[in-house]
């Protein structure tokens, strides 16, 4: 499983694939950022394949910066 962190305030989508990544281990739902869904400031979305995550980014957030973090 891979995770795409959609961050609307900074206009970035960050792909995380390494389960030992500290950002993945510390992800949590907040008032404005969801896990598995998008809230006001974005959220963490899971995908079965990195290609699906990148395709979702290209279709839904083409003006955001894409970062392949880990």
mmJSON file of the N, C-alpha and C atoms, coordinates in Angstrom:
{"data_MODEL":{"atom_site":{
"group_PDB":["ATOM","ATOM","ATOM","ATOM","ATOM","ATOM","ATOM","ATOM","ATOM","ATOM","ATOM","ATOM","ATOM","ATOM","ATOM","ATOM","ATOM","ATOM","ATOM","ATOM","ATOM","ATOM","ATOM","ATOM","ATOM","ATOM","ATOM","ATOM","ATOM","ATOM","ATOM","ATOM","ATOM","ATOM","ATOM","ATOM","ATOM","ATOM","ATOM","ATOM","ATOM","ATOM","ATOM","ATOM","ATOM","ATOM","ATOM","ATOM","ATOM","ATOM","ATOM","ATOM","ATOM","ATOM","ATOM","ATOM","ATOM","ATOM","ATOM","ATOM","ATOM","ATOM","ATOM","ATOM","ATOM","ATOM","ATOM","ATOM","ATOM","ATOM","ATOM","ATOM","ATOM","ATOM","ATOM","ATOM","ATOM","ATOM","ATOM","ATOM","ATOM","ATOM","ATOM","ATOM","ATOM","ATOM","ATOM","ATOM","ATOM","ATOM","ATOM","ATOM","ATOM","ATOM","ATOM","ATOM","ATOM","ATOM","ATOM","ATOM","ATOM","ATOM","ATOM","ATOM","ATOM","ATOM","ATOM","ATOM","ATOM","ATOM","ATOM","ATOM","ATOM","ATOM","ATOM","ATOM","ATOM","ATOM","ATOM","ATOM","ATOM","ATOM","ATOM","ATOM","ATOM","ATOM","ATOM","ATOM","ATOM","ATOM","ATOM","ATOM","ATOM","ATOM","ATOM","ATOM","ATOM","ATOM","ATOM","ATOM","ATOM","ATOM","ATOM","ATOM","ATOM","ATOM","ATOM","ATOM","ATOM","ATOM","ATOM","ATOM","ATOM","ATOM","ATOM","ATOM","ATOM","ATOM","ATOM","ATOM","ATOM","ATOM","ATOM","ATOM","ATOM","ATOM","ATOM","ATOM","ATOM","ATOM","ATOM","ATOM","ATOM","ATOM","ATOM","ATOM","ATOM","ATOM","ATOM","ATOM","ATOM","ATOM","ATOM","ATOM","ATOM","ATOM","ATOM","ATOM","ATOM","ATOM","ATOM","ATOM","ATOM","ATOM","ATOM","ATOM","ATOM","ATOM","ATOM","ATOM","ATOM","ATOM","ATOM","ATOM","ATOM","ATOM","ATOM","ATOM","ATOM","ATOM"],
"id":[1,2,3,4,5,6,7,8,9,10,11,12,13,14,15,16,17,18,19,20,21,22,23,24,25,26,27,28,29,30,31,32,33,34,35,36,37,38,39,40,41,42,43,44,45,46,47,48,49,50,51,52,53,54,55,56,57,58,59,60,61,62,63,64,65,66,67,68,69,70,71,72,73,74,75,76,77,78,79,80,81,82,83,84,85,86,87,88,89,90,91,92,93,94,95,96,97,98,99,100,101,102,103,104,105,106,107,108,109,110,111,112,113,114,115,116,117,118,119,120,121,122,123,124,125,126,127,128,129,130,131,132,133,134,135,136,137,138,139,140,141,142,143,144,145,146,147,148,149,150,151,152,153,154,155,156,157,158,159,160,161,162,163,164,165,166,167,168,169,170,171,172,173,174,175,176,177,178,179,180,181,182,183,184,185,186,187,188,189,190,191,192,193,194,195,196,197,198,199,200,201,202,203,204,205,206,207,208,209,210],
"type_symbol":["N","C","C","N","C","C","N","C","C","N","C","C","N","C","C","N","C","C","N","C","C","N","C","C","N","C","C","N","C","C","N","C","C","N","C","C","N","C","C","N","C","C","N","C","C","N","C","C","N","C","C","N","C","C","N","C","C","N","C","C","N","C","C","N","C","C","N","C","C","N","C","C","N","C","C","N","C","C","N","C","C","N","C","C","N","C","C","N","C","C","N","C","C","N","C","C","N","C","C","N","C","C","N","C","C","N","C","C","N","C","C","N","C","C","N","C","C","N","C","C","N","C","C","N","C","C","N","C","C","N","C","C","N","C","C","N","C","C","N","C","C","N","C","C","N","C","C","N","C","C","N","C","C","N","C","C","N","C","C","N","C","C","N","C","C","N","C","C","N","C","C","N","C","C","N","C","C","N","C","C","N","C","C","N","C","C","N","C","C","N","C","C","N","C","C","N","C","C","N","C","C","N","C","C","N","C","C","N","C","C"],
"label_atom_id":["N","CA","C","N","CA","C","N","CA","C","N","CA","C","N","CA","C","N","CA","C","N","CA","C","N","CA","C","N","CA","C","N","CA","C","N","CA","C","N","CA","C","N","CA","C","N","CA","C","N","CA","C","N","CA","C","N","CA","C","N","CA","C","N","CA","C","N","CA","C","N","CA","C","N","CA","C","N","CA","C","N","CA","C","N","CA","C","N","CA","C","N","CA","C","N","CA","C","N","CA","C","N","CA","C","N","CA","C","N","CA","C","N","CA","C","N","CA","C","N","CA","C","N","CA","C","N","CA","C","N","CA","C","N","CA","C","N","CA","C","N","CA","C","N","CA","C","N","CA","C","N","CA","C","N","CA","C","N","CA","C","N","CA","C","N","CA","C","N","CA","C","N","CA","C","N","CA","C","N","CA","C","N","CA","C","N","CA","C","N","CA","C","N","CA","C","N","CA","C","N","CA","C","N","CA","C","N","CA","C","N","CA","C","N","CA","C","N","CA","C","N","CA","C","N","CA","C","N","CA","C","N","CA","C","N","CA","C","N","CA","C","N","CA","C"],
"label_alt_id":[null,null,null,null,null,null,null,null,null,null,null,null,null,null,null,null,null,null,null,null,null,null,null,null,null,null,null,null,null,null,null,null,null,null,null,null,null,null,null,null,null,null,null,null,null,null,null,null,null,null,null,null,null,null,null,null,null,null,null,null,null,null,null,null,null,null,null,null,null,null,null,null,null,null,null,null,null,null,null,null,null,null,null,null,null,null,null,null,null,null,null,null,null,null,null,null,null,null,null,null,null,null,null,null,null,null,null,null,null,null,null,null,null,null,null,null,null,null,null,null,null,null,null,null,null,null,null,null,null,null,null,null,null,null,null,null,null,null,null,null,null,null,null,null,null,null,null,null,null,null,null,null,null,null,null,null,null,null,null,null,null,null,null,null,null,null,null,null,null,null,null,null,null,null,null,null,null,null,null,null,null,null,null,null,null,null,null,null,null,null,null,null,null,null,null,null,null,null,null,null,null,null,null,null,null,null,null,null,null,null],
"label_comp_id":["UNK","UNK","UNK","UNK","UNK","UNK","UNK","UNK","UNK","UNK","UNK","UNK","UNK","UNK","UNK","UNK","UNK","UNK","UNK","UNK","UNK","UNK","UNK","UNK","UNK","UNK","UNK","UNK","UNK","UNK","UNK","UNK","UNK","UNK","UNK","UNK","UNK","UNK","UNK","UNK","UNK","UNK","UNK","UNK","UNK","UNK","UNK","UNK","UNK","UNK","UNK","UNK","UNK","UNK","UNK","UNK","UNK","UNK","UNK","UNK","UNK","UNK","UNK","UNK","UNK","UNK","UNK","UNK","UNK","UNK","UNK","UNK","UNK","UNK","UNK","UNK","UNK","UNK","UNK","UNK","UNK","UNK","UNK","UNK","UNK","UNK","UNK","UNK","UNK","UNK","UNK","UNK","UNK","UNK","UNK","UNK","UNK","UNK","UNK","UNK","UNK","UNK","UNK","UNK","UNK","UNK","UNK","UNK","UNK","UNK","UNK","UNK","UNK","UNK","UNK","UNK","UNK","UNK","UNK","UNK","UNK","UNK","UNK","UNK","UNK","UNK","UNK","UNK","UNK","UNK","UNK","UNK","UNK","UNK","UNK","UNK","UNK","UNK","UNK","UNK","UNK","UNK","UNK","UNK","UNK","UNK","UNK","UNK","UNK","UNK","UNK","UNK","UNK","UNK","UNK","UNK","UNK","UNK","UNK","UNK","UNK","UNK","UNK","UNK","UNK","UNK","UNK","UNK","UNK","UNK","UNK","UNK","UNK","UNK","UNK","UNK","UNK","UNK","UNK","UNK","UNK","UNK","UNK","UNK","UNK","UNK","UNK","UNK","UNK","UNK","UNK","UNK","UNK","UNK","UNK","UNK","UNK","UNK","UNK","UNK","UNK","UNK","UNK","UNK","UNK","UNK","UNK","UNK","UNK","UNK"],
"label_asym_id":["A","A","A","A","A","A","A","A","A","A","A","A","A","A","A","A","A","A","A","A","A","A","A","A","A","A","A","A","A","A","A","A","A","A","A","A","A","A","A","A","A","A","A","A","A","A","A","A","A","A","A","A","A","A","A","A","A","A","A","A","A","A","A","A","A","A","A","A","A","A","A","A","A","A","A","A","A","A","A","A","A","A","A","A","A","A","A","A","A","A","A","A","A","A","A","A","A","A","A","A","A","A","A","A","A","A","A","A","A","A","A","A","A","A","A","A","A","A","A","A","A","A","A","A","A","A","A","A","A","A","A","A","A","A","A","A","A","A","A","A","A","A","A","A","A","A","A","A","A","A","A","A","A","A","A","A","A","A","A","A","A","A","A","A","A","A","A","A","A","A","A","A","A","A","A","A","A","A","A","A","A","A","A","A","A","A","A","A","A","A","A","A","A","A","A","A","A","A","A","A","A","A","A","A","A","A","A","A","A","A"],
"label_entity_id":["1","1","1","1","1","1","1","1","1","1","1","1","1","1","1","1","1","1","1","1","1","1","1","1","1","1","1","1","1","1","1","1","1","1","1","1","1","1","1","1","1","1","1","1","1","1","1","1","1","1","1","1","1","1","1","1","1","1","1","1","1","1","1","1","1","1","1","1","1","1","1","1","1","1","1","1","1","1","1","1","1","1","1","1","1","1","1","1","1","1","1","1","1","1","1","1","1","1","1","1","1","1","1","1","1","1","1","1","1","1","1","1","1","1","1","1","1","1","1","1","1","1","1","1","1","1","1","1","1","1","1","1","1","1","1","1","1","1","1","1","1","1","1","1","1","1","1","1","1","1","1","1","1","1","1","1","1","1","1","1","1","1","1","1","1","1","1","1","1","1","1","1","1","1","1","1","1","1","1","1","1","1","1","1","1","1","1","1","1","1","1","1","1","1","1","1","1","1","1","1","1","1","1","1","1","1","1","1","1","1"],
"label_seq_id":[1,1,1,2,2,2,3,3,3,4,4,4,5,5,5,6,6,6,7,7,7,8,8,8,9,9,9,10,10,10,11,11,11,12,12,12,13,13,13,14,14,14,15,15,15,16,16,16,17,17,17,18,18,18,19,19,19,20,20,20,21,21,21,22,22,22,23,23,23,24,24,24,25,25,25,26,26,26,27,27,27,28,28,28,29,29,29,30,30,30,31,31,31,32,32,32,33,33,33,34,34,34,35,35,35,36,36,36,37,37,37,38,38,38,39,39,39,40,40,40,41,41,41,42,42,42,43,43,43,44,44,44,45,45,45,46,46,46,47,47,47,48,48,48,49,49,49,50,50,50,51,51,51,52,52,52,53,53,53,54,54,54,55,55,55,56,56,56,57,57,57,58,58,58,59,59,59,60,60,60,61,61,61,62,62,62,63,63,63,64,64,64,65,65,65,66,66,66,67,67,67,68,68,68,69,69,69,70,70,70],
"pdbx_PDB_ins_code":[null,null,null,null,null,null,null,null,null,null,null,null,null,null,null,null,null,null,null,null,null,null,null,null,null,null,null,null,null,null,null,null,null,null,null,null,null,null,null,null,null,null,null,null,null,null,null,null,null,null,null,null,null,null,null,null,null,null,null,null,null,null,null,null,null,null,null,null,null,null,null,null,null,null,null,null,null,null,null,null,null,null,null,null,null,null,null,null,null,null,null,null,null,null,null,null,null,null,null,null,null,null,null,null,null,null,null,null,null,null,null,null,null,null,null,null,null,null,null,null,null,null,null,null,null,null,null,null,null,null,null,null,null,null,null,null,null,null,null,null,null,null,null,null,null,null,null,null,null,null,null,null,null,null,null,null,null,null,null,null,null,null,null,null,null,null,null,null,null,null,null,null,null,null,null,null,null,null,null,null,null,null,null,null,null,null,null,null,null,null,null,null,null,null,null,null,null,null,null,null,null,null,null,null,null,null,null,null,null,null],
"Cartn_x":[0.841,0.0,0.888,0.494,1.19,0.213,0.761,-0.062,0.291,-0.732,-0.56,-1.042,-0.144,-0.47,-0.817,-2.1,-2.567,-2.601,-1.786,-1.705,-2.151,-3.379,-3.952,-3.322,-2.984,-2.379,-1.047,-0.237,1.066,1.019,-0.136,-0.313,0.736,0.829,1.76,1.048,1.451,1.031,2.307,2.405,3.62,3.317,4.056,3.874,4.819,4.25,5.022,4.814,5.916,5.825,6.54,7.419,8.224,7.54,7.116,6.394,7.174,8.5,9.306,9.514,8.922,9.033,8.414,9.12,8.632,7.337,7.158,5.915,4.721,4.93,3.851,3.525,4.55,4.332,3.636,3.814,3.241,1.942,1.471,0.25,-0.927,-1.766,-2.97,-4.012,-5.241,-6.334,-6.344,-6.611,-6.735,-8.078,-8.344,-9.589,-9.717,-8.583,-8.618,-7.981,-7.439,-6.781,-7.196,-7.752,-8.283,-7.333,-7.703,-7.022,-8.074,-7.821,-8.777,-9.82,-9.821,-10.716,-10.089,-10.627,-10.104,-10.964,-10.296,-10.968,-10.523,-10.722,-10.427,-8.985,-8.019,-6.605,-6.007,-6.8,-6.297,-6.469,-5.577,-5.657,-4.697,-4.692,-3.872,-4.769,-4.422,-5.21,-4.363,-4.936,-4.19,-4.512,-3.495,-3.609,-2.861,-3.294,-2.645,-1.365,-1.205,-0.068,0.37,1.676,2.143,1.642,1.455,0.963,-0.454,-1.266,-2.637,-2.628,-1.732,-1.623,-1.19,-0.215,0.264,-0.809,-1.546,-2.642,-3.715,-4.06,-5.035,-4.551,-3.284,-2.688,-2.807,-2.425,-2.416,-3.821,-4.824,-6.199,-6.808,-6.572,-7.27,-6.489,-5.178,-4.357,-3.209,-3.468,-2.385,-1.558,-2.119,-1.369,-0.557,-0.629,0.137,1.514,2.457,3.785,3.694,4.323,4.353,5.719,5.73,6.978,6.949,7.958,8.11,9.052,8.489,9.282,10.063,9.403,10.105,9.501],
"Cartn_y":[-1.181,0.0,1.248,2.23,3.52,4.61,5.715,6.824,8.098,8.846,10.15,11.199,12.062,13.144,14.376,14.711,15.899,17.049,18.065,19.21,20.458,20.873,21.985,23.339,23.65,24.963,25.18,24.113,24.259,23.857,23.338,22.875,21.835,20.788,19.686,18.363,17.39,16.007,15.193,14.502,13.769,12.284,11.504,10.064,9.389,8.508,7.75,6.261,5.538,4.107,3.24,3.815,3.064,3.06,1.89,1.777,2.252,2.334,2.789,4.307,4.997,6.46,7.095,8.01,8.634,9.404,9.988,10.714,9.752,8.568,7.579,7.08,6.82,6.299,7.312,8.6,9.641,10.236,9.751,10.324,10.084,11.062,10.948,11.932,11.622,12.503,13.732,14.87,16.114,16.754,17.867,18.576,18.95,19.274,19.768,18.842,17.705,16.791,15.361,14.658,13.33,12.206,11.008,9.789,8.968,8.757,8.036,8.936,10.2,11.178,12.569,13.475,14.835,15.758,16.576,17.614,18.971,20.019,21.378,21.549,21.015,21.194,20.017,18.983,17.829,16.554,15.603,14.33,13.308,12.167,11.023,10.021,9.699,8.761,7.54,6.343,5.109,4.57,3.959,3.354,2.031,1.106,-0.201,-0.168,0.863,0.93,2.39,2.645,4.025,4.666,3.866,4.41,4.951,4.276,4.749,6.066,6.175,7.411,8.567,8.314,9.377,9.768,8.805,9.085,9.938,9.596,10.383,11.817,11.982,13.322,14.094,13.457,14.135,14.569,13.78,14.096,15.162,15.028,15.865,17.081,17.034,18.111,18.494,18.691,18.914,20.179,21.146,22.38,22.301,21.17,20.986,20.398,20.641,20.045,18.583,17.689,16.263,15.92,15.28,14.888,13.388,12.696,11.257,11.131,11.05,11.159,9.907,8.767,7.538,6.322],
"Cartn_z":[0.0,0.0,0.0,-0.767,-0.809,-0.372,0.096,0.576,-0.161,-0.54,-1.155,-0.156,0.251,1.18,0.352,0.317,-0.407,0.59,0.331,1.236,0.486,0.726,-0.024,0.306,1.568,1.835,1.103,0.975,0.31,-1.164,-1.609,-2.983,-3.366,-2.511,-2.745,-2.574,-3.394,-3.236,-3.053,-1.928,-1.599,-1.535,-2.321,-2.383,-1.388,-0.565,0.424,0.151,-0.056,-0.353,0.675,1.459,2.409,3.775,4.233,5.492,6.703,6.589,7.723,7.71,6.751,6.666,7.915,8.518,9.758,9.527,8.349,8.065,8.04,7.455,7.421,8.823,9.599,10.948,11.847,11.571,12.417,11.86,10.71,10.133,11.076,11.162,11.982,11.474,11.759,11.359,12.267,11.653,12.416,12.055,12.661,12.395,10.916,10.285,8.905,7.879,8.304,7.384,7.716,6.736,6.989,6.623,7.024,6.59,5.857,4.57,3.738,3.099,3.49,2.866,2.96,2.176,2.139,2.989,3.753,4.531,4.0,4.752,4.298,3.803,4.536,4.178,3.436,3.133,2.4,3.181,2.935,3.631,3.073,3.73,3.348,2.632,1.385,0.592,0.273,0.44,0.185,-1.207,-1.802,-3.129,-3.116,-3.943,-4.011,-4.839,-5.648,-6.565,-6.737,-6.793,-6.98,-8.27,-9.319,-10.583,-10.441,-9.635,-9.402,-8.632,-7.657,-6.883,-7.772,-8.64,-9.523,-10.537,-11.021,-11.959,-11.272,-10.028,-9.267,-9.12,-8.79,-8.667,-9.987,-11.087,-12.385,-12.809,-12.464,-12.846,-11.931,-10.625,-9.65,-9.153,-9.195,-8.634,-9.581,-10.869,-11.835,-11.574,-10.855,-10.596,-9.3,-8.593,-7.36,-7.683,-6.801,-6.927,-6.509,-7.268,-6.924,-6.362,-5.193,-4.543,-4.302,-4.832,-4.59,-3.396,-2.208,-0.972,-0.647,-0.628,-0.225,-0.913],
"occupancy":[1.0,1.0,1.0,1.0,1.0,1.0,1.0,1.0,1.0,1.0,1.0,1.0,1.0,1.0,1.0,1.0,1.0,1.0,1.0,1.0,1.0,1.0,1.0,1.0,1.0,1.0,1.0,1.0,1.0,1.0,1.0,1.0,1.0,1.0,1.0,1.0,1.0,1.0,1.0,1.0,1.0,1.0,1.0,1.0,1.0,1.0,1.0,1.0,1.0,1.0,1.0,1.0,1.0,1.0,1.0,1.0,1.0,1.0,1.0,1.0,1.0,1.0,1.0,1.0,1.0,1.0,1.0,1.0,1.0,1.0,1.0,1.0,1.0,1.0,1.0,1.0,1.0,1.0,1.0,1.0,1.0,1.0,1.0,1.0,1.0,1.0,1.0,1.0,1.0,1.0,1.0,1.0,1.0,1.0,1.0,1.0,1.0,1.0,1.0,1.0,1.0,1.0,1.0,1.0,1.0,1.0,1.0,1.0,1.0,1.0,1.0,1.0,1.0,1.0,1.0,1.0,1.0,1.0,1.0,1.0,1.0,1.0,1.0,1.0,1.0,1.0,1.0,1.0,1.0,1.0,1.0,1.0,1.0,1.0,1.0,1.0,1.0,1.0,1.0,1.0,1.0,1.0,1.0,1.0,1.0,1.0,1.0,1.0,1.0,1.0,1.0,1.0,1.0,1.0,1.0,1.0,1.0,1.0,1.0,1.0,1.0,1.0,1.0,1.0,1.0,1.0,1.0,1.0,1.0,1.0,1.0,1.0,1.0,1.0,1.0,1.0,1.0,1.0,1.0,1.0,1.0,1.0,1.0,1.0,1.0,1.0,1.0,1.0,1.0,1.0,1.0,1.0,1.0,1.0,1.0,1.0,1.0,1.0,1.0,1.0,1.0,1.0,1.0,1.0,1.0,1.0,1.0,1.0,1.0,1.0],
"B_iso_or_equiv":[0.0,0.0,0.0,0.0,0.0,0.0,0.0,0.0,0.0,0.0,0.0,0.0,0.0,0.0,0.0,0.0,0.0,0.0,0.0,0.0,0.0,0.0,0.0,0.0,0.0,0.0,0.0,0.0,0.0,0.0,0.0,0.0,0.0,0.0,0.0,0.0,0.0,0.0,0.0,0.0,0.0,0.0,0.0,0.0,0.0,0.0,0.0,0.0,0.0,0.0,0.0,0.0,0.0,0.0,0.0,0.0,0.0,0.0,0.0,0.0,0.0,0.0,0.0,0.0,0.0,0.0,0.0,0.0,0.0,0.0,0.0,0.0,0.0,0.0,0.0,0.0,0.0,0.0,0.0,0.0,0.0,0.0,0.0,0.0,0.0,0.0,0.0,0.0,0.0,0.0,0.0,0.0,0.0,0.0,0.0,0.0,0.0,0.0,0.0,0.0,0.0,0.0,0.0,0.0,0.0,0.0,0.0,0.0,0.0,0.0,0.0,0.0,0.0,0.0,0.0,0.0,0.0,0.0,0.0,0.0,0.0,0.0,0.0,0.0,0.0,0.0,0.0,0.0,0.0,0.0,0.0,0.0,0.0,0.0,0.0,0.0,0.0,0.0,0.0,0.0,0.0,0.0,0.0,0.0,0.0,0.0,0.0,0.0,0.0,0.0,0.0,0.0,0.0,0.0,0.0,0.0,0.0,0.0,0.0,0.0,0.0,0.0,0.0,0.0,0.0,0.0,0.0,0.0,0.0,0.0,0.0,0.0,0.0,0.0,0.0,0.0,0.0,0.0,0.0,0.0,0.0,0.0,0.0,0.0,0.0,0.0,0.0,0.0,0.0,0.0,0.0,0.0,0.0,0.0,0.0,0.0,0.0,0.0,0.0,0.0,0.0,0.0,0.0,0.0,0.0,0.0,0.0,0.0,0.0,0.0],
"pdbx_formal_charge":[null,null,null,null,null,null,null,null,null,null,null,null,null,null,null,null,null,null,null,null,null,null,null,null,null,null,null,null,null,null,null,null,null,null,null,null,null,null,null,null,null,null,null,null,null,null,null,null,null,null,null,null,null,null,null,null,null,null,null,null,null,null,null,null,null,null,null,null,null,null,null,null,null,null,null,null,null,null,null,null,null,null,null,null,null,null,null,null,null,null,null,null,null,null,null,null,null,null,null,null,null,null,null,null,null,null,null,null,null,null,null,null,null,null,null,null,null,null,null,null,null,null,null,null,null,null,null,null,null,null,null,null,null,null,null,null,null,null,null,null,null,null,null,null,null,null,null,null,null,null,null,null,null,null,null,null,null,null,null,null,null,null,null,null,null,null,null,null,null,null,null,null,null,null,null,null,null,null,null,null,null,null,null,null,null,null,null,null,null,null,null,null,null,null,null,null,null,null,null,null,null,null,null,null,null,null,null,null,null,null],
"auth_seq_id":[1,1,1,2,2,2,3,3,3,4,4,4,5,5,5,6,6,6,7,7,7,8,8,8,9,9,9,10,10,10,11,11,11,12,12,12,13,13,13,14,14,14,15,15,15,16,16,16,17,17,17,18,18,18,19,19,19,20,20,20,21,21,21,22,22,22,23,23,23,24,24,24,25,25,25,26,26,26,27,27,27,28,28,28,29,29,29,30,30,30,31,31,31,32,32,32,33,33,33,34,34,34,35,35,35,36,36,36,37,37,37,38,38,38,39,39,39,40,40,40,41,41,41,42,42,42,43,43,43,44,44,44,45,45,45,46,46,46,47,47,47,48,48,48,49,49,49,50,50,50,51,51,51,52,52,52,53,53,53,54,54,54,55,55,55,56,56,56,57,57,57,58,58,58,59,59,59,60,60,60,61,61,61,62,62,62,63,63,63,64,64,64,65,65,65,66,66,66,67,67,67,68,68,68,69,69,69,70,70,70],
"auth_comp_id":["UNK","UNK","UNK","UNK","UNK","UNK","UNK","UNK","UNK","UNK","UNK","UNK","UNK","UNK","UNK","UNK","UNK","UNK","UNK","UNK","UNK","UNK","UNK","UNK","UNK","UNK","UNK","UNK","UNK","UNK","UNK","UNK","UNK","UNK","UNK","UNK","UNK","UNK","UNK","UNK","UNK","UNK","UNK","UNK","UNK","UNK","UNK","UNK","UNK","UNK","UNK","UNK","UNK","UNK","UNK","UNK","UNK","UNK","UNK","UNK","UNK","UNK","UNK","UNK","UNK","UNK","UNK","UNK","UNK","UNK","UNK","UNK","UNK","UNK","UNK","UNK","UNK","UNK","UNK","UNK","UNK","UNK","UNK","UNK","UNK","UNK","UNK","UNK","UNK","UNK","UNK","UNK","UNK","UNK","UNK","UNK","UNK","UNK","UNK","UNK","UNK","UNK","UNK","UNK","UNK","UNK","UNK","UNK","UNK","UNK","UNK","UNK","UNK","UNK","UNK","UNK","UNK","UNK","UNK","UNK","UNK","UNK","UNK","UNK","UNK","UNK","UNK","UNK","UNK","UNK","UNK","UNK","UNK","UNK","UNK","UNK","UNK","UNK","UNK","UNK","UNK","UNK","UNK","UNK","UNK","UNK","UNK","UNK","UNK","UNK","UNK","UNK","UNK","UNK","UNK","UNK","UNK","UNK","UNK","UNK","UNK","UNK","UNK","UNK","UNK","UNK","UNK","UNK","UNK","UNK","UNK","UNK","UNK","UNK","UNK","UNK","UNK","UNK","UNK","UNK","UNK","UNK","UNK","UNK","UNK","UNK","UNK","UNK","UNK","UNK","UNK","UNK","UNK","UNK","UNK","UNK","UNK","UNK","UNK","UNK","UNK","UNK","UNK","UNK","UNK","UNK","UNK","UNK","UNK","UNK"],
"auth_asym_id":["A","A","A","A","A","A","A","A","A","A","A","A","A","A","A","A","A","A","A","A","A","A","A","A","A","A","A","A","A","A","A","A","A","A","A","A","A","A","A","A","A","A","A","A","A","A","A","A","A","A","A","A","A","A","A","A","A","A","A","A","A","A","A","A","A","A","A","A","A","A","A","A","A","A","A","A","A","A","A","A","A","A","A","A","A","A","A","A","A","A","A","A","A","A","A","A","A","A","A","A","A","A","A","A","A","A","A","A","A","A","A","A","A","A","A","A","A","A","A","A","A","A","A","A","A","A","A","A","A","A","A","A","A","A","A","A","A","A","A","A","A","A","A","A","A","A","A","A","A","A","A","A","A","A","A","A","A","A","A","A","A","A","A","A","A","A","A","A","A","A","A","A","A","A","A","A","A","A","A","A","A","A","A","A","A","A","A","A","A","A","A","A","A","A","A","A","A","A","A","A","A","A","A","A","A","A","A","A","A","A"],
"auth_atom_id":["N","CA","C","N","CA","C","N","CA","C","N","CA","C","N","CA","C","N","CA","C","N","CA","C","N","CA","C","N","CA","C","N","CA","C","N","CA","C","N","CA","C","N","CA","C","N","CA","C","N","CA","C","N","CA","C","N","CA","C","N","CA","C","N","CA","C","N","CA","C","N","CA","C","N","CA","C","N","CA","C","N","CA","C","N","CA","C","N","CA","C","N","CA","C","N","CA","C","N","CA","C","N","CA","C","N","CA","C","N","CA","C","N","CA","C","N","CA","C","N","CA","C","N","CA","C","N","CA","C","N","CA","C","N","CA","C","N","CA","C","N","CA","C","N","CA","C","N","CA","C","N","CA","C","N","CA","C","N","CA","C","N","CA","C","N","CA","C","N","CA","C","N","CA","C","N","CA","C","N","CA","C","N","CA","C","N","CA","C","N","CA","C","N","CA","C","N","CA","C","N","CA","C","N","CA","C","N","CA","C","N","CA","C","N","CA","C","N","CA","C","N","CA","C","N","CA","C","N","CA","C","N","CA","C","N","CA","C","N","CA","C","N","CA","C"],
"pdbx_PDB_model_num":[1,1,1,1,1,1,1,1,1,1,1,1,1,1,1,1,1,1,1,1,1,1,1,1,1,1,1,1,1,1,1,1,1,1,1,1,1,1,1,1,1,1,1,1,1,1,1,1,1,1,1,1,1,1,1,1,1,1,1,1,1,1,1,1,1,1,1,1,1,1,1,1,1,1,1,1,1,1,1,1,1,1,1,1,1,1,1,1,1,1,1,1,1,1,1,1,1,1,1,1,1,1,1,1,1,1,1,1,1,1,1,1,1,1,1,1,1,1,1,1,1,1,1,1,1,1,1,1,1,1,1,1,1,1,1,1,1,1,1,1,1,1,1,1,1,1,1,1,1,1,1,1,1,1,1,1,1,1,1,1,1,1,1,1,1,1,1,1,1,1,1,1,1,1,1,1,1,1,1,1,1,1,1,1,1,1,1,1,1,1,1,1,1,1,1,1,1,1,1,1,1,1,1,1,1,1,1,1,1,1]
}}}
